[in-house]
């Protein structure tokens, strides 16, 4: 027996979401074009070994070829641009879109300005003679803030989002002595893409500036990859989260620590401030997307949530085992 759930399948993002998607993509497109155009114009004047990283005193302490530097600039721009557009069109509650667009504009303006500035400073100069002073970094930040302000104006005001509805505690009918289990796998394509971008950026960073910094970035990408796909299991023992790429459970909540299980729609960004394993006052959880999720009320008074398909069935099965435990029937 399964709990029936009504779903309506959207045919695609509304017109306003598509328009905001183009607005979100605009600064990344312009930054990519400007950076590529600047490289094309200056390619003949750039040294084979150009200064690409600078210490606090403005002196260069890292070098790479022009091709590697441009690639290291374009990969984050394209990855962040694609991720921002995807979030704006599909993954965010409406009232969070404006600040996401502003953040994208600021990032694109800052990275684009620093990339073009580095190319201009290296053109026709000896690598050891290139300088990037503090005031130039301040100008780059100012450019980012100004571009972010433009994004604020172009994005327009966010509509109000409805408050999340309270969940309902269903039960499954299981004959006495019968045991059942439930399992689903939830994956996040944006987190998988982020893991890939971090790993590639770490390799480029290691080749251009040093393998210590590159290794840290690669390890960060592997940590994100371990969380981008998770198997959620519910049985008489409780709820278990196991990474698809690893055989060891990441987190387990015993049945004895649960007082009630419900299901409802969850907004990852609005309620928990992002994606992945999240912690907030009064609650925590694994949120790889917004949408249907299991909500556990714990004996500690806290809440644990997991966004996963068919969450109502998982919650109903947990409640059935909880009723058995309270009645002394056992699993």
C-alpha positions in Angstrom: 0.0 0.0 0.0 1.4 3.4 -0.9 0.2 6.9 0.0 -1.2 8.6 -3.0 0.2 11.9 -3.9 -1.0 14.3 -6.5 1.6 15.9 -8.7 1.3 18.3 -11.6 4.1 18.3 -14.1 5.2 21.7 -15.3 5.7 22.1 -19.0 8.6 24.5 -18.5 9.7 27.6 -16.8 7.2 30.6 -17.0 8.0 33.5 -19.3 9.3 35.6 -16.4 11.7 32.8 -15.3 13.0 32.6 -18.9 13.5 36.3 -19.0 15.3 36.3 -15.7 17.4 33.4 -17.0 18.7 35.5 -19.8 19.3 38.4 -17.4 21.3 36.1 -15.1 23.4 34.8 -18.1 24.2 38.3 -19.5 27.2 39.3 -17.3 28.9 35.9 -17.8 28.4 36.1 -21.5 29.8 39.6 -21.6 32.8 38.7 -19.3 33.6 35.7 -21.5 33.4 37.8 -24.7 35.5 40.6 -23.3 38.1 38.2 -21.9 38.3 36.3 -25.2 38.5 39.4 -27.2 41.2 40.9 -25.0 43.3 37.7 -25.4 42.8 37.7 -29.2 44.0 41.3 -29.4 47.0 40.9 -27.1 48.1 37.3 -27.9 51.1 38.5 -29.9 52.4 40.7 -27.1 51.9 38.2 -24.2 55.0 36.4 -22.9 55.0 32.6 -22.9 55.4 32.8 -19.1 53.2 35.5 -17.7 52.5 36.6 -14.2 49.1 35.4 -13.0 49.2 35.4 -9.2 50.4 38.3 -7.0 51.5 38.6 -3.3 50.2 41.3 -0.9 52.9 43.7 -2.0 51.8 43.5 -5.6 54.8 41.4 -6.8 54.1 38.2 -8.9 54.4 34.9 -7.1 52.7 32.6 -9.6 53.1 32.2 -13.4 51.5 30.3 -16.2 51.1 30.4 -20.0 48.6 32.7 -21.5 46.5 29.8 -22.7 46.3 28.1 -19.3 45.4 31.5 -17.7 42.6 32.2 -20.1 41.3 28.6 -19.6 41.5 29.0 -15.8 39.4 32.2 -16.2 36.8 30.9 -18.6 36.0 27.6 -16.9 34.8 29.2 -13.6 32.9 31.9 -15.6 31.1 29.4 -17.8 30.5 27.0 -14.9 29.2 29.7 -12.5 27.1 31.2 -15.3 25.4 27.9 -16.2 24.8 27.1 -12.5 23.3 30.6 -11.9 20.9 30.3 -14.9 19.9 26.8 -13.8 19.1 28.0 -10.3 17.2 31.1 -11.5 15.0 29.0 -13.9 14.5 25.8 -12.0 16.0 25.6 -8.5 15.2 28.6 -6.4 12.1 30.0 -4.6 10.9 33.1 -6.4 11.9 35.5 -3.6 15.5 34.4 -3.7 16.2 35.0 -7.4 17.1 38.7 -7.2 20.0 38.2 -4.8 21.2 35.2 -6.8 21.3 37.4 -9.9 23.1 40.2 -8.0 25.7 37.7 -6.8 26.2 36.4 -10.3 26.7 40.0 -11.6 29.2 40.8 -8.9 31.2 37.6 -9.5 31.2 38.0 -13.3 32.2 41.7 -13.0 35.0 40.9 -10.5 36.5 37.9 -12.3 36.1 39.5 -15.7 37.9 42.7 -14.7 40.7 40.9 -12.9 41.2 38.6 -16.0 41.3 41.5 -18.5 43.5 43.5 -16.1 46.0 40.7 -15.8 46.3 40.3 -19.6 46.7 44.1 -20.0 49.5 44.3 -17.3 51.4 41.4 -18.9 51.2 42.7 -22.5 54.7 43.7 -23.6 56.2 43.4 -20.1 58.7 41.1 -18.5 56.9 38.7 -16.1 58.9 39.7 -13.1 58.2 43.4 -13.8 54.4 43.1 -13.6 52.7 44.6 -10.6 49.2 44.4 -9.3 48.8 47.0 -6.5 46.2 47.2 -3.8 44.3 50.1 -5.4 43.9 48.1 -8.6 42.3 45.3 -6.5 40.0 47.9 -4.9 39.0 49.1 -8.3 38.2 45.5 -9.3 35.9 45.2 -6.2 34.3 48.5 -7.1 33.6 47.2 -10.6 32.1 44.1 -9.1 29.8 46.1 -6.8 28.8 48.4 -9.7 27.9 45.4 -11.9 26.1 43.8 -9.0 24.0 47.0 -8.7 23.2 46.8 -12.4 22.0 43.2 -11.8 19.8 44.4 -8.9 18.1 46.9 -11.2 17.7 44.5 -14.1 16.4 41.6 -12.0 13.4 43.5 -10.6 11.6 42.8 -7.4 10.9 39.2 -6.3 7.3 38.0 -5.8 6.4 36.8 -2.3 6.6 33.0 -1.9 3.9 31.1 0.0 4.9 29.7 3.4 5.6 26.0 3.5 2.6 23.9 4.5 2.7 21.7 7.5 3.3 18.0 6.8 0.8 15.2 7.5 1.7 12.1 9.5 0.4 9.1 7.4 0.6 5.4 8.3 1.1 2.3 6.2 -1.0 -0.7 6.9 1.3 -3.7 7.6 0.0 -7.0 8.8 1.2 -8.0 12.3 4.7 -9.4 12.1 5.3 -8.2 8.6 8.4 -6.1 7.9 8.9 -3.7 5.0 11.7 -1.4 3.7 11.8 1.6 1.5 14.8 3.1 -0.4 15.3 5.8 -3.1 18.3 7.5 -4.6 18.4 11.3 -4.8 21.0 13.1 -7.0 22.0 16.7 -7.7 23.3 17.6 -11.2 24.4 21.1 -10.1 26.4 19.6 -7.2 27.9 17.0 -9.6 28.8 19.9 -12.0 30.3 21.9 -9.2 32.4 18.9 -8.2 33.7 18.6 -11.7 34.5 22.3 -12.0 36.3 22.2 -8.7 38.4 19.2 -9.7 39.3 20.8 -13.1 40.1 24.1 -11.5 42.3 22.3 -9.0 44.3 20.6 -11.7 44.7 24.0 -13.6 45.6 25.7 -10.3 48.1 23.0 -9.5 49.7 23.3 -12.9 49.9 27.1 -12.8 50.5 28.1 -9.2 51.4 25.1 -7.1 50.2 21.6 -6.3 49.4 22.3 -2.7 46.6 24.8 -3.6 45.5 22.5 -6.5 45.3 19.5 -4.2 43.1 21.4 -1.7 40.7 22.3 -4.5 40.7 18.8 -5.9 40.0 17.3 -2.5 37.1 19.8 -2.1 35.7 18.6 -5.4 35.9 15.0 -4.2 34.1 15.9 -1.0 31.3 17.6 -3.0 31.1 14.6 -5.3 30.6 12.2 -2.3 27.5 14.2 -1.4 26.0 14.7 -4.9 24.2 11.4 -4.9 22.7 9.7 -1.9 20.7 6.5 -1.2 17.9 7.1 1.4 16.8 4.0 3.2 13.9 3.6 5.7 13.3 0.3 7.7 12.6 -0.9 11.2 16.0 0.6 12.4 15.2 4.1 11.2 16.5 6.3 8.4 19.9 5.9 6.8 21.8 8.0 4.3 24.5 6.3 2.2 26.6 8.0 -0.5 26.1 6.3 -3.9 29.9 6.4 -4.5 30.8 5.1 -1.0 29.7 1.9 0.8 29.7 3.5 4.3 26.6 5.3 5.6 27.0 9.1 6.0 24.3 9.5 8.6 21.8 7.3 10.5 18.9 8.3 12.7 17.7 5.3 14.9 14.0 4.8 15.2 14.3 5.5 19.0 15.4 9.1 18.3 12.2 9.9 16.2 8.9 11.0 17.6 7.0 11.6 14.3 7.7 11.6 10.5 5.8 13.8 8.0 6.3 14.8 4.4 6.0 18.2 2.8 7.5 20.4 0.1 10.8 22.0 1.2 12.6 25.0 -0.2 16.3 24.4 0.3 17.5 27.9 -0.1 14.7 29.8 1.6 14.5 27.4 4.6 18.1 26.1 4.9 20.2 28.6 3.0 21.6 26.2 0.3 22.2 22.7 -0.8 24.0 19.7 0.6 24.2 18.7 4.3 22.8 21.8 6.0 22.6 22.8 9.7 20.4 25.6 11.1 19.0 26.5 14.5 16.5 23.8 15.4 17.2 21.5 12.5 19.5 20.0 10.0 19.2 17.8 6.9 20.4 16.6 3.5 19.0 18.8 0.7 20.1 18.1 -2.8 17.2 20.0 -4.3 14.0 21.8 -3.4 10.7 19.8 -3.4 9.2 16.8 -1.7 10.9 15.7 1.4 10.8 13.6 4.6 10.6 15.6 7.9 11.6 13.8 11.1 10.7 15.3 14.5 13.4 14.1 16.9 13.3 13.4 20.6 15.8 16.2 21.1 13.2 18.7 19.8 15.1 19.2 16.6 14.1 18.5 13.0 15.9 16.5 10.4 14.8 16.7 6.7 15.7 14.9 3.5 14.5 16.0 0.1 13.6 12.8 -1.8 10.9 11.4 -4.2 8.0 9.4 -2.7 8.7 11.0 0.7 5.1 10.4 1.9 5.6 6.6 1.7 8.9 6.8 3.6 7.3 8.9 6.4 4.3 6.6 6.6 6.5 3.6 7.0 8.5 5.2 9.8 5.3 6.2 11.6 4.1 2.6 11.3 7.3 1.3 12.9 7.0 4.0 15.6 3.4 2.9 16.4 4.7 -0.7 16.7 7.5 0.4 19.0 5.1 2.3 21.3 2.6 -0.5 21.5 5.4 -3.0 22.4 4.9 -5.0 19.2 8.5 -4.4 18.0 9.7 -4.5 14.4 
